[in-house]
Amino acid sequence: MPMAASEIENLIKDALPDAEIRIDDLRGDGDHYLANVVSSAFAGKSRVQQHQMVYDALQGRMGGELHALALQTSAPESS
């Protein structure tokens, strides 16, 4: 059963409350998403660590309920 974009967003928001999240359904099938996540929690973290934080937020659903999730992560730009 595909996972709704809103469910993905809610899981990420629970783990990273300050995150700005945009999720695009790449194929319109509810199985292939692109998530753009910006959070201050990513500051000082490598790209791999940032992606791991998002995957951890999904609580094991990657590869099961959620087939494919491309990630773009970053910390907010300081002004």
N, CA, C and O atoms as CSV, one atom per row, in Angstrom:
chain,resi,resn,atom,element,x,y,z
A,1,MET,N,N,0.853,-1.182,0.000
A,1,MET,CA,C,0.000,0.000,0.000
A,1,MET,C,C,0.895,1.241,0.000
A,1,MET,O,O,1.767,1.372,0.859
A,2,PRO,N,N,0.689,2.145,-0.948
A,2,PRO,CA,C,1.506,3.358,-1.015
A,2,PRO,C,C,1.328,4.221,0.235
A,2,PRO,O,O,0.350,4.099,0.972
A,3,MET,N,N,2.283,5.069,0.437
A,3,MET,CA,C,2.279,5.981,1.576
A,3,MET,C,C,1.908,7.378,1.085
A,3,MET,O,O,2.423,7.834,0.064
A,4,ALA,N,N,1.034,8.045,1.792
A,4,ALA,CA,C,0.626,9.401,1.405
A,4,ALA,C,C,1.738,10.403,1.714
A,4,ALA,O,O,2.453,10.271,2.707
A,5,ALA,N,N,1.866,11.392,0.855
A,5,ALA,CA,C,2.873,12.436,1.060
A,5,ALA,C,C,2.681,13.116,2.416
A,5,ALA,O,O,3.658,13.465,3.080
A,6,SER,N,N,1.444,13.302,2.820
A,6,SER,CA,C,1.172,13.964,4.105
A,6,SER,C,C,1.697,13.126,5.275
A,6,SER,O,O,2.150,13.674,6.280
A,7,GLU,N,N,1.637,11.812,5.142
A,7,GLU,CA,C,2.153,10.936,6.197
A,7,GLU,C,C,3.677,11.048,6.297
A,7,GLU,O,O,4.237,11.077,7.393
A,8,ILE,N,N,4.333,11.110,5.143
A,8,ILE,CA,C,5.794,11.288,5.128
A,8,ILE,C,C,6.139,12.617,5.791
A,8,ILE,O,O,7.031,12.684,6.635
A,9,GLU,N,N,5.439,13.655,5.411
A,9,GLU,CA,C,5.697,14.982,5.971
A,9,GLU,C,C,5.483,14.984,7.482
A,9,GLU,O,O,6.282,15.563,8.219
A,10,ASN,N,N,4.426,14.353,7.944
A,10,ASN,CA,C,4.145,14.329,9.385
A,10,ASN,C,C,5.236,13.600,10.168
A,10,ASN,O,O,5.621,14.038,11.252
A,11,LEU,N,N,5.734,12.494,9.624
A,11,LEU,CA,C,6.797,11.745,10.306
A,11,LEU,C,C,8.074,12.583,10.396
A,11,LEU,O,O,8.744,12.603,11.428
A,12,ILE,N,N,8.398,13.270,9.306
A,12,ILE,CA,C,9.601,14.111,9.317
A,12,ILE,C,C,9.407,15.276,10.291
A,12,ILE,O,O,10.324,15.623,11.037
A,13,LYS,N,N,8.227,15.872,10.284
A,13,LYS,CA,C,7.935,16.995,11.192
A,13,LYS,C,C,8.008,16.576,12.657
A,13,LYS,O,O,8.441,17.350,13.510
A,14,ASP,N,N,7.580,15.344,12.943
A,14,ASP,CA,C,7.651,14.855,14.328
A,14,ASP,C,C,9.099,14.786,14.804
A,14,ASP,O,O,9.394,15.097,15.958
A,15,ALA,N,N,10.006,14.373,13.904
A,15,ALA,CA,C,11.417,14.228,14.270
A,15,ALA,C,C,12.189,15.543,14.153
A,15,ALA,O,O,13.127,15.789,14.912
A,16,LEU,N,N,11.791,16.377,13.204
A,16,LEU,CA,C,12.488,17.643,12.942
A,16,LEU,C,C,11.446,18.757,12.919
A,16,LEU,O,O,11.055,19.219,11.847
A,17,PRO,N,N,10.991,19.194,14.107
A,17,PRO,CA,C,9.850,20.121,14.175
A,17,PRO,C,C,10.026,21.436,13.419
A,17,PRO,O,O,9.039,22.027,12.981
A,18,ASP,N,N,11.260,21.901,13.259
A,18,ASP,CA,C,11.435,23.190,12.574
A,18,ASP,C,C,11.582,23.028,11.061
A,18,ASP,O,O,11.779,24.016,10.353
A,19,ALA,N,N,11.490,21.816,10.565
A,19,ALA,CA,C,11.771,21.553,9.154
A,19,ALA,C,C,10.752,22.206,8.225
A,19,ALA,O,O,9.550,22.231,8.490
A,20,GLU,N,N,11.286,22.732,7.125
A,20,GLU,CA,C,10.456,23.155,5.995
A,20,GLU,C,C,10.544,22.005,5.002
A,20,GLU,O,O,11.632,21.597,4.596
A,21,ILE,N,N,9.393,21.497,4.623
A,21,ILE,CA,C,9.355,20.263,3.833
A,21,ILE,C,C,8.514,20.467,2.582
A,21,ILE,O,O,7.407,21.003,2.637
A,22,ARG,N,N,9.058,20.033,1.464
A,22,ARG,CA,C,8.274,19.977,0.222
A,22,ARG,C,C,8.405,18.559,-0.312
A,22,ARG,O,O,9.512,18.039,-0.449
A,23,ILE,N,N,7.281,17.943,-0.607
A,23,ILE,CA,C,7.302,16.577,-1.116
A,23,ILE,C,C,6.607,16.549,-2.474
A,23,ILE,O,O,5.475,17.009,-2.623
A,24,ASP,N,N,7.312,16.000,-3.454
A,24,ASP,CA,C,6.761,15.848,-4.803
A,24,ASP,C,C,6.586,14.370,-5.102
A,24,ASP,O,O,7.501,13.573,-4.892
A,25,ASP,N,N,5.410,14.007,-5.593
A,25,ASP,CA,C,5.153,12.631,-6.031
A,25,ASP,C,C,5.650,12.541,-7.470
A,25,ASP,O,O,5.006,13.053,-8.386
A,26,LEU,N,N,6.784,11.897,-7.667
A,26,LEU,CA,C,7.469,11.925,-8.961
A,26,LEU,C,C,6.717,11.210,-10.082
A,26,LEU,O,O,6.825,11.598,-11.245
A,27,ARG,N,N,5.966,10.182,-9.744
A,27,ARG,CA,C,5.259,9.418,-10.781
A,27,ARG,C,C,3.745,9.456,-10.614
A,27,ARG,O,O,3.012,8.914,-11.441
A,28,GLY,N,N,3.284,10.087,-9.557
A,28,GLY,CA,C,1.845,10.127,-9.311
A,28,GLY,C,C,1.294,8.806,-8.814
A,28,GLY,O,O,0.086,8.575,-8.861
A,29,ASP,N,N,2.180,7.932,-8.335
A,29,ASP,CA,C,1.729,6.609,-7.907
A,29,ASP,C,C,1.769,6.405,-6.393
A,29,ASP,O,O,1.407,5.337,-5.897
A,30,GLY,N,N,2.214,7.442,-5.652
A,30,GLY,CA,C,2.286,7.309,-4.203
A,30,GLY,C,C,3.428,6.427,-3.739
A,30,GLY,O,O,3.487,6.055,-2.567
A,31,ASP,N,N,4.328,6.091,-4.633
A,31,ASP,CA,C,5.449,5.209,-4.286
A,31,ASP,C,C,6.818,5.816,-4.556
A,31,ASP,O,O,7.823,5.324,-4.042
A,32,HIS,N,N,6.871,6.865,-5.346
A,32,HIS,CA,C,8.150,7.464,-5.734
A,32,HIS,C,C,8.096,8.958,-5.444
A,32,HIS,O,O,7.446,9.722,-6.158
A,33,TYR,N,N,8.789,9.361,-4.384
A,33,TYR,CA,C,8.727,10.753,-3.940
A,33,TYR,C,C,10.100,11.407,-3.973
A,33,TYR,O,O,11.138,10.747,-3.936
A,34,LEU,N,N,10.059,12.725,-4.044
A,34,LEU,CA,C,11.240,13.557,-3.819
A,34,LEU,C,C,10.893,14.449,-2.637
A,34,LEU,O,O,9.885,15.155,-2.669
A,35,ALA,N,N,11.711,14.426,-1.601
A,35,ALA,CA,C,11.496,15.276,-0.430
A,35,ALA,C,C,12.628,16.287,-0.331
A,35,ALA,O,O,13.806,15.928,-0.344
A,36,ASN,N,N,12.253,17.543,-0.233
A,36,ASN,CA,C,13.213,18.616,0.022
A,36,ASN,C,C,12.995,19.045,1.462
A,36,ASN,O,O,11.920,19.536,1.807
A,37,VAL,N,N,14.007,18.865,2.307
A,37,VAL,CA,C,13.880,19.134,3.739
A,37,VAL,C,C,14.952,20.122,4.165
A,37,VAL,O,O,16.143,19.883,3.967
A,38,VAL,N,N,14.526,21.228,4.747
A,38,VAL,CA,C,15.451,22.235,5.274
A,38,VAL,C,C,15.213,22.321,6.780
A,38,VAL,O,O,14.095,22.572,7.229
A,39,SER,N,N,16.292,22.106,7.563
A,39,SER,CA,C,16.147,22.136,9.020
A,39,SER,C,C,17.431,22.622,9.667
A,39,SER,O,O,18.529,22.305,9.208
A,40,SER,N,N,17.286,23.392,10.731
A,40,SER,CA,C,18.468,23.845,11.467
A,40,SER,C,C,19.181,22.663,12.128
A,40,SER,O,O,20.360,22.769,12.466
A,41,ALA,N,N,18.487,21.545,12.316
A,41,ALA,CA,C,19.104,20.348,12.903
A,41,ALA,C,C,20.194,19.775,11.996
A,41,ALA,O,O,21.016,18.979,12.449
A,42,PHE,N,N,20.210,20.168,10.725
A,42,PHE,CA,C,21.213,19.670,9.787
A,42,PHE,C,C,22.521,20.465,9.845
A,42,PHE,O,O,23.520,20.059,9.251
A,43,ALA,N,N,22.518,21.579,10.548
A,43,ALA,CA,C,23.722,22.421,10.607
A,43,ALA,C,C,24.903,21.621,11.136
A,43,ALA,O,O,24.803,20.961,12.171
A,44,GLY,N,N,26.016,21.683,10.424
A,44,GLY,CA,C,27.228,20.993,10.842
A,44,GLY,C,C,27.250,19.508,10.535
A,44,GLY,O,O,28.243,18.838,10.818
A,45,LYS,N,N,26.182,18.982,9.966
A,45,LYS,CA,C,26.102,17.545,9.637
A,45,LYS,C,C,26.482,17.331,8.171
A,45,LYS,O,O,26.245,18.191,7.323
A,46,SER,N,N,27.069,16.179,7.893
A,46,SER,CA,C,27.358,15.827,6.503
A,46,SER,C,C,26.046,15.499,5.798
A,46,SER,O,O,25.019,15.277,6.441
A,47,ARG,N,N,26.096,15.473,4.468
A,47,ARG,CA,C,24.898,15.129,3.689
A,47,ARG,C,C,24.413,13.724,4.072
A,47,ARG,O,O,23.207,13.500,4.175
A,48,VAL,N,N,25.321,12.792,4.280
A,48,VAL,CA,C,24.941,11.429,4.665
A,48,VAL,C,C,24.230,11.444,6.021
A,48,VAL,O,O,23.215,10.770,6.195
A,49,GLN,N,N,24.750,12.200,6.968
A,49,GLN,CA,C,24.120,12.291,8.288
A,49,GLN,C,C,22.730,12.936,8.181
A,49,GLN,O,O,21.795,12.508,8.857
A,50,GLN,N,N,22.599,13.952,7.342
A,50,GLN,CA,C,21.298,14.599,7.147
A,50,GLN,C,C,20.278,13.605,6.598
A,50,GLN,O,O,19.142,13.541,7.069
A,51,HIS,N,N,20.697,12.829,5.596
A,51,HIS,CA,C,19.776,11.857,5.004
A,51,HIS,C,C,19.426,10.769,6.011
A,51,HIS,O,O,18.286,10.307,6.055
A,52,GLN,N,N,20.393,10.361,6.816
A,52,GLN,CA,C,20.118,9.349,7.834
A,52,GLN,C,C,19.092,9.855,8.848
A,52,GLN,O,O,18.244,9.091,9.310
A,53,MET,N,N,19.169,11.126,9.190
A,53,MET,CA,C,18.200,11.705,10.125
A,53,MET,C,C,16.785,11.634,9.542
A,53,MET,O,O,15.825,11.362,10.263
A,54,VAL,N,N,16.662,11.877,8.243
A,54,VAL,CA,C,15.335,11.800,7.605
A,54,VAL,C,C,14.866,10.351,7.553
A,54,VAL,O,O,13.712,10.056,7.864
A,55,TYR,N,N,15.764,9.447,7.159
A,55,TYR,CA,C,15.373,8.030,7.117
A,55,TYR,C,C,14.983,7.533,8.508
A,55,TYR,O,O,14.031,6.764,8.643
A,56,ASP,N,N,15.704,7.960,9.539
A,56,ASP,CA,C,15.339,7.581,10.910
A,56,ASP,C,C,13.940,8.084,11.258
A,56,ASP,O,O,13.179,7.401,11.942
A,57,ALA,N,N,13.610,9.282,10.782
A,57,ALA,CA,C,12.287,9.864,11.049
A,57,ALA,C,C,11.172,9.003,10.451
A,57,ALA,O,O,10.043,9.017,10.943
A,58,LEU,N,N,11.486,8.261,9.401
A,58,LEU,CA,C,10.466,7.444,8.728
A,58,LEU,C,C,10.211,6.120,9.445
A,58,LEU,O,O,9.362,5.336,9.021
A,59,GLN,N,N,10.937,5.875,10.517
A,59,GLN,CA,C,10.679,4.757,11.429
A,59,GLN,C,C,10.550,3.410,10.717
A,59,GLN,O,O,9.626,2.642,10.985
A,60,GLY,N,N,11.483,3.134,9.809
A,60,GLY,CA,C,11.518,1.821,9.170
A,60,GLY,C,C,10.576,1.623,8.001
A,60,GLY,O,O,10.488,0.519,7.463
A,61,ARG,N,N,9.875,2.658,7.600
A,61,ARG,CA,C,8.920,2.491,6.490
A,61,ARG,C,C,9.596,2.467,5.113
A,61,ARG,O,O,9.007,2.012,4.133
A,62,MET,N,N,10.843,2.963,5.050
A,62,MET,CA,C,11.582,2.950,3.783
A,62,MET,C,C,11.807,1.519,3.349
A,62,MET,O,O,12.250,0.685,4.139
A,63,GLY,N,N,11.502,1.233,2.090
A,63,GLY,CA,C,11.693,-0.111,1.568
A,63,GLY,C,C,10.492,-1.007,1.807
A,63,GLY,O,O,10.416,-2.097,1.239
A,64,GLY,N,N,9.568,-0.578,2.622
A,64,GLY,CA,C,8.340,-1.329,2.864
A,64,GLY,C,C,7.165,-0.549,2.291
A,64,GLY,O,O,6.851,-0.646,1.105
A,65,GLU,N,N,6.528,0.224,3.156
A,65,GLU,CA,C,5.413,1.066,2.709
A,65,GLU,C,C,5.856,2.106,1.689
A,65,GLU,O,O,5.110,2.462,0.777
A,66,LEU,N,N,7.070,2.580,1.860
A,66,LEU,CA,C,7.601,3.623,0.983
A,66,LEU,C,C,8.672,3.016,0.094
A,66,LEU,O,O,9.724,2.596,0.574
A,67,HIS,N,N,8.401,2.972,-1.196
A,67,HIS,CA,C,9.300,2.296,-2.129
A,67,HIS,C,C,10.538,3.130,-2.447
A,67,HIS,O,O,11.655,2.615,-2.384
A,68,ALA,N,N,10.362,4.411,-2.788
A,68,ALA,CA,C,11.507,5.223,-3.217
A,68,ALA,C,C,11.342,6.661,-2.741
A,68,ALA,O,O,10.293,7.279,-2.925
A,69,LEU,N,N,12.395,7.174,-2.128
A,69,LEU,CA,C,12.386,8.555,-1.660
A,69,LEU,C,C,13.733,9.194,-1.989
A,69,LEU,O,O,14.754,8.864,-1.385
A,70,ALA,N,N,13.721,10.109,-2.951
A,70,ALA,CA,C,14.912,10.895,-3.244
A,70,ALA,C,C,14.933,12.051,-2.250
A,70,ALA,O,O,13.893,12.636,-1.949
A,71,LEU,N,N,16.110,12.375,-1.746
A,71,LEU,CA,C,16.213,13.415,-0.721
A,71,LEU,C,C,17.092,14.565,-1.166
A,71,LEU,O,O,18.140,14.376,-1.784
A,72,GLN,N,N,16.639,15.761,-0.836
A,72,GLN,CA,C,17.455,16.962,-0.917
A,72,GLN,C,C,17.355,17.590,0.463
A,72,GLN,O,O,16.270,17.982,0.892
A,73,THR,N,N,18.480,17.688,1.160
A,73,THR,CA,C,18.469,18.228,2.520
A,73,THR,C,C,19.467,19.366,2.637
A,73,THR,O,O,20.480,19.406,1.938
A,74,SER,N,N,19.158,20.288,3.534
A,74,SER,CA,C,20.094,21.387,3.796
A,74,SER,C,C,19.691,22.084,5.084
A,74,SER,O,O,18.558,21.979,5.553
A,75,ALA,N,N,20.663,22.800,5.636
A,75,ALA,CA,C,20.378,23.680,6.768
A,75,ALA,C,C,19.945,25.023,6.192
A,75,ALA,O,O,20.322,25.366,5.072
A,76,PRO,N,N,19.161,25.781,6.943
A,76,PRO,CA,C,18.759,27.103,6.446
A,76,PRO,C,C,19.997,27.974,6.235
A,76,PRO,O,O,20.987,27.869,6.958
A,77,GLU,N,N,19.910,28.825,5.234
A,77,GLU,CA,C,21.018,29.750,4.988
A,77,GLU,C,C,21.009,30.819,6.058
A,77,GLU,O,O,19.959,31.380,6.371
A,78,SER,N,N,22.180,31.109,6.627
A,78,SER,CA,C,22.239,32.173,7.620
A,78,SER,C,C,22.362,33.509,6.907
A,78,SER,O,O,22.962,33.607,5.836
A,79,SER,N,N,21.789,34.527,7.513
A,79,SER,CA,C,21.830,35.844,6.866
A,79,SER,C,C,22.708,36.791,7.617
A,79,SER,O,O,22.858,37.945,7.214
